[in-house]
Amino acid sequence: MMALGAEGIQMGTRFAASIESSGHPEFKRKILEANDGDTLVTLKKVVPVRLLKNAFFDQVQDLENNGATMEQLQQFLGKERPKKGMFEGNLDEGELEIGEACALIHEIKSCWDIIHDVMNEFNSAKANLEDIELG
């Protein structure tokens, strides 16, 4: 990403699928099973969030498609939906917030391994860029 001009990246999705994550094992499993197109940005009237598609997501979509107000959406959401999905493992009724990069995650790793892999990829990309500049 730095080669494209970025100064930093968000990696919440990758760390959600780590050994140390407080996410429920079923939520982590769902992340590993995700494919391209399994997430969508929704709840734009409340706070835009990318969710894995599940029964809860379908209900939110129905409410939004039928013109629900921000207040109606907030009432439906309540305060426990993220906890129910991501931390208690209710994959049907809970909110499953995750980035679209989940389709690229295929194993649960330790945070140390994730950071180690990112640094190795960075150093390799940096060396390749330096070779191109010198060549």
ChimeraX commands (.cxc) that place a marker at each C-alpha (Angstrom):
marker #1 position 0.00,0.00,0.00 radius 0.5
marker #1 position 2.91,2.34,0.67 radius 0.5
marker #1 position 4.00,1.89,-2.94 radius 0.5
marker #1 position 0.61,3.27,-3.90 radius 0.5
marker #1 position 1.07,6.29,-1.66 radius 0.5
marker #1 position -0.61,5.18,1.57 radius 0.5
marker #1 position 0.92,6.17,4.88 radius 0.5
marker #1 position -0.93,3.50,6.83 radius 0.5
marker #1 position -3.61,0.84,6.64 radius 0.5
marker #1 position -6.45,-0.47,8.77 radius 0.5
marker #1 position -6.08,-4.10,9.79 radius 0.5
marker #1 position -9.00,-4.61,12.17 radius 0.5
marker #1 position -10.43,-7.39,10.06 radius 0.5
marker #1 position -7.16,-9.31,10.08 radius 0.5
marker #1 position -6.74,-8.94,13.82 radius 0.5
marker #1 position -10.37,-9.94,14.44 radius 0.5
marker #1 position -9.33,-13.33,13.05 radius 0.5
marker #1 position -6.35,-13.72,15.37 radius 0.5
marker #1 position -5.74,-16.09,18.25 radius 0.5
marker #1 position -5.71,-13.17,20.69 radius 0.5
marker #1 position -8.95,-11.62,19.42 radius 0.5
marker #1 position -11.83,-11.54,21.89 radius 0.5
marker #1 position -14.19,-12.43,19.03 radius 0.5
marker #1 position -16.21,-15.61,19.46 radius 0.5
marker #1 position -14.75,-18.72,17.74 radius 0.5
marker #1 position -17.89,-18.99,15.58 radius 0.5
marker #1 position -17.42,-15.39,14.40 radius 0.5
marker #1 position -13.80,-16.17,13.55 radius 0.5
marker #1 position -14.91,-19.30,11.67 radius 0.5
marker #1 position -17.41,-17.21,9.71 radius 0.5
marker #1 position -14.60,-14.82,8.74 radius 0.5
marker #1 position -12.55,-17.73,7.38 radius 0.5
marker #1 position -15.54,-18.96,5.34 radius 0.5
marker #1 position -16.28,-15.54,3.79 radius 0.5
marker #1 position -15.94,-15.05,0.06 radius 0.5
marker #1 position -15.92,-11.98,-2.16 radius 0.5
marker #1 position -19.35,-10.37,-2.02 radius 0.5
marker #1 position -20.28,-11.77,1.41 radius 0.5
marker #1 position -20.15,-8.30,3.00 radius 0.5
marker #1 position -21.99,-5.10,2.23 radius 0.5
marker #1 position -22.06,-1.57,3.64 radius 0.5
marker #1 position -25.40,-0.91,5.30 radius 0.5
marker #1 position -27.02,1.19,8.04 radius 0.5
marker #1 position -26.08,4.38,6.22 radius 0.5
marker #1 position -28.78,6.36,8.05 radius 0.5
marker #1 position -27.35,5.39,11.45 radius 0.5
marker #1 position -23.62,4.83,10.94 radius 0.5
marker #1 position -22.28,3.17,7.78 radius 0.5
marker #1 position -20.90,-0.25,8.61 radius 0.5
marker #1 position -19.80,-3.25,6.57 radius 0.5
marker #1 position -21.51,-6.45,7.69 radius 0.5
marker #1 position -21.26,-10.09,6.82 radius 0.5
marker #1 position -24.53,-11.21,5.32 radius 0.5
marker #1 position -26.73,-13.18,7.73 radius 0.5
marker #1 position -30.36,-13.20,8.93 radius 0.5
marker #1 position -29.77,-9.98,10.90 radius 0.5
marker #1 position -28.30,-8.33,7.80 radius 0.5
marker #1 position -31.35,-9.39,5.77 radius 0.5
marker #1 position -33.68,-7.82,8.35 radius 0.5
marker #1 position -31.69,-4.56,8.26 radius 0.5
marker #1 position -31.87,-4.55,4.46 radius 0.5
marker #1 position -35.64,-5.09,4.57 radius 0.5
marker #1 position -36.06,-2.21,7.01 radius 0.5
marker #1 position -33.90,0.10,4.90 radius 0.5
marker #1 position -35.59,-0.92,1.65 radius 0.5
marker #1 position -38.98,-0.17,3.20 radius 0.5
marker #1 position -37.96,3.35,4.23 radius 0.5
marker #1 position -37.20,2.85,7.94 radius 0.5
marker #1 position -36.18,6.04,9.71 radius 0.5
marker #1 position -32.94,6.42,11.63 radius 0.5
marker #1 position -34.92,6.09,14.86 radius 0.5
marker #1 position -36.59,2.87,13.71 radius 0.5
marker #1 position -33.24,1.40,12.71 radius 0.5
marker #1 position -31.67,2.39,16.03 radius 0.5
marker #1 position -34.56,0.81,17.92 radius 0.5
marker #1 position -34.17,-2.41,15.91 radius 0.5
marker #1 position -30.43,-2.48,16.50 radius 0.5
marker #1 position -30.63,-1.96,20.22 radius 0.5
marker #1 position -27.32,-2.01,22.06 radius 0.5
marker #1 position -26.51,-5.69,22.10 radius 0.5
marker #1 position -26.39,-6.68,18.42 radius 0.5
marker #1 position -22.59,-6.46,17.99 radius 0.5
marker #1 position -22.03,-8.26,21.29 radius 0.5
marker #1 position -24.53,-10.94,20.36 radius 0.5
marker #1 position -22.86,-11.63,17.01 radius 0.5
marker #1 position -19.16,-10.97,17.33 radius 0.5
marker #1 position -18.59,-11.84,20.97 radius 0.5
marker #1 position -21.34,-14.36,21.83 radius 0.5
marker #1 position -21.29,-16.17,18.47 radius 0.5
marker #1 position -24.96,-15.80,17.49 radius 0.5
marker #1 position -24.39,-15.84,13.74 radius 0.5
marker #1 position -28.06,-15.38,12.85 radius 0.5
marker #1 position -29.34,-12.62,15.15 radius 0.5
marker #1 position -26.08,-10.80,15.82 radius 0.5
marker #1 position -24.33,-8.00,14.00 radius 0.5
marker #1 position -21.19,-9.28,12.24 radius 0.5
marker #1 position -19.06,-6.22,11.48 radius 0.5
marker #1 position -16.09,-7.01,9.28 radius 0.5
marker #1 position -14.19,-5.55,6.35 radius 0.5
marker #1 position -14.28,-6.87,2.82 radius 0.5
marker #1 position -10.71,-8.13,3.26 radius 0.5
marker #1 position -12.19,-11.06,5.18 radius 0.5
marker #1 position -12.31,-12.96,1.88 radius 0.5
marker #1 position -8.48,-12.95,1.91 radius 0.5
marker #1 position -8.18,-14.51,5.38 radius 0.5
marker #1 position -7.84,-18.29,5.41 radius 0.5
marker #1 position -6.38,-19.07,8.82 radius 0.5
marker #1 position -6.38,-17.88,12.40 radius 0.5
marker #1 position -2.89,-16.66,13.30 radius 0.5
marker #1 position -1.28,-15.07,16.33 radius 0.5
marker #1 position -0.84,-11.29,16.30 radius 0.5
marker #1 position 2.91,-11.85,16.26 radius 0.5
marker #1 position 2.64,-13.98,13.11 radius 0.5
marker #1 position 0.35,-11.44,11.44 radius 0.5
marker #1 position 2.76,-8.58,12.11 radius 0.5
marker #1 position 5.74,-10.73,11.12 radius 0.5
marker #1 position 4.06,-11.61,7.80 radius 0.5
marker #1 position 3.17,-7.97,7.10 radius 0.5
marker #1 position 6.73,-6.83,7.79 radius 0.5
marker #1 position 8.17,-9.56,5.57 radius 0.5
marker #1 position 5.78,-8.59,2.75 radius 0.5
marker #1 position 6.67,-4.92,3.25 radius 0.5
marker #1 position 10.42,-5.58,3.12 radius 0.5
marker #1 position 10.02,-7.75,0.03 radius 0.5
marker #1 position 7.90,-5.13,-1.76 radius 0.5
marker #1 position 10.33,-2.38,-0.75 radius 0.5
marker #1 position 13.29,-4.35,-2.14 radius 0.5
marker #1 position 11.40,-4.95,-5.40 radius 0.5
marker #1 position 10.62,-1.23,-5.71 radius 0.5
marker #1 position 14.26,-0.34,-5.08 radius 0.5
marker #1 position 15.31,-2.81,-7.79 radius 0.5
marker #1 position 12.89,-1.21,-10.24 radius 0.5
marker #1 position 14.15,2.28,-9.41 radius 0.5
marker #1 position 17.77,1.22,-9.87 radius 0.5
marker #1 position 17.08,-0.79,-13.02 radius 0.5
marker link #1:1,2 radius 0.2
marker link #1:2,3 radius 0.2
marker link #1:3,4 radius 0.2
marker link #1:4,5 radius 0.2
marker link #1:5,6 radius 0.2
marker link #1:6,7 radius 0.2
marker link #1:7,8 radius 0.2
marker link #1:8,9 radius 0.2
marker link #1:9,10 radius 0.2
marker link #1:10,11 radius 0.2
marker link #1:11,12 radius 0.2
marker link #1:12,13 radius 0.2
marker link #1:13,14 radius 0.2
marker link #1:14,15 radius 0.2
marker link #1:15,16 radius 0.2
marker link #1:16,17 radius 0.2
marker link #1:17,18 radius 0.2
marker link #1:18,19 radius 0.2
marker link #1:19,20 radius 0.2
marker link #1:20,21 radius 0.2
marker link #1:21,22 radius 0.2
marker link #1:22,23 radius 0.2
marker link #1:23,24 radius 0.2
marker link #1:24,25 radius 0.2
marker link #1:25,26 radius 0.2
marker link #1:26,27 radius 0.2
marker link #1:27,28 radius 0.2
marker link #1:28,29 radius 0.2
marker link #1:29,30 radius 0.2
marker link #1:30,31 radius 0.2
marker link #1:31,32 radius 0.2
marker link #1:32,33 radius 0.2
marker link #1:33,34 radius 0.2
marker link #1:34,35 radius 0.2
marker link #1:35,36 radius 0.2
marker link #1:36,37 radius 0.2
marker link #1:37,38 radius 0.2
marker link #1:38,39 radius 0.2
marker link #1:39,40 radius 0.2
marker link #1:40,41 radius 0.2
marker link #1:41,42 radius 0.2
marker link #1:42,43 radius 0.2
marker link #1:43,44 radius 0.2
marker link #1:44,45 radius 0.2
marker link #1:45,46 radius 0.2
marker link #1:46,47 radius 0.2
marker link #1:47,48 radius 0.2
marker link #1:48,49 radius 0.2
marker link #1:49,50 radius 0.2
marker link #1:50,51 radius 0.2
marker link #1:51,52 radius 0.2
marker link #1:52,53 radius 0.2
marker link #1:53,54 radius 0.2
marker link #1:54,55 radius 0.2
marker link #1:55,56 radius 0.2
marker link #1:56,57 radius 0.2
marker link #1:57,58 radius 0.2
marker link #1:58,59 radius 0.2
marker link #1:59,60 radius 0.2
marker link #1:60,61 radius 0.2
marker link #1:61,62 radius 0.2
marker link #1:62,63 radius 0.2
marker link #1:63,64 radius 0.2
marker link #1:64,65 radius 0.2
marker link #1:65,66 radius 0.2
marker link #1:66,67 radius 0.2
marker link #1:67,68 radius 0.2
marker link #1:68,69 radius 0.2
marker link #1:69,70 radius 0.2
marker link #1:70,71 radius 0.2
marker link #1:71,72 radius 0.2
marker link #1:72,73 radius 0.2
marker link #1:73,74 radius 0.2
marker link #1:74,75 radius 0.2
marker link #1:75,76 radius 0.2
marker link #1:76,77 radius 0.2
marker link #1:77,78 radius 0.2
marker link #1:78,79 radius 0.2
marker link #1:79,80 radius 0.2
marker link #1:80,81 radius 0.2
marker link #1:81,82 radius 0.2
marker link #1:82,83 radius 0.2
marker link #1:83,84 radius 0.2
marker link #1:84,85 radius 0.2
marker link #1:85,86 radius 0.2
marker link #1:86,87 radius 0.2
marker link #1:87,88 radius 0.2
marker link #1:88,89 radius 0.2
marker link #1:89,90 radius 0.2
marker link #1:90,91 radius 0.2
marker link #1:91,92 radius 0.2
marker link #1:92,93 radius 0.2
marker link #1:93,94 radius 0.2
marker link #1:94,95 radius 0.2
marker link #1:95,96 radius 0.2
marker link #1:96,97 radius 0.2
marker link #1:97,98 radius 0.2
marker link #1:98,99 radius 0.2
marker link #1:99,100 radius 0.2
marker link #1:100,101 radius 0.2
marker link #1:101,102 radius 0.2
marker link #1:102,103 radius 0.2
marker link #1:103,104 radius 0.2
marker link #1:104,105 radius 0.2
marker link #1:105,106 radius 0.2
marker link #1:106,107 radius 0.2
marker link #1:107,108 radius 0.2
marker link #1:108,109 radius 0.2
marker link #1:109,110 radius 0.2
marker link #1:110,111 radius 0.2
marker link #1:111,112 radius 0.2
marker link #1:112,113 radius 0.2
marker link #1:113,114 radius 0.2
marker link #1:114,115 radius 0.2
marker link #1:115,116 radius 0.2
marker link #1:116,117 radius 0.2
marker link #1:117,118 radius 0.2
marker link #1:118,119 radius 0.2
marker link #1:119,120 radius 0.2
marker link #1:120,121 radius 0.2
marker link #1:121,122 radius 0.2
marker link #1:122,123 radius 0.2
marker link #1:123,124 radius 0.2
marker link #1:124,125 radius 0.2
marker link #1:125,126 radius 0.2
marker link #1:126,127 radius 0.2
marker link #1:127,128 radius 0.2
marker link #1:128,129 radius 0.2
marker link #1:129,130 radius 0.2
marker link #1:130,131 radius 0.2
marker link #1:131,132 radius 0.2
marker link #1:132,133 radius 0.2
marker link #1:133,134 radius 0.2
marker link #1:134,135 radius 0.2
view
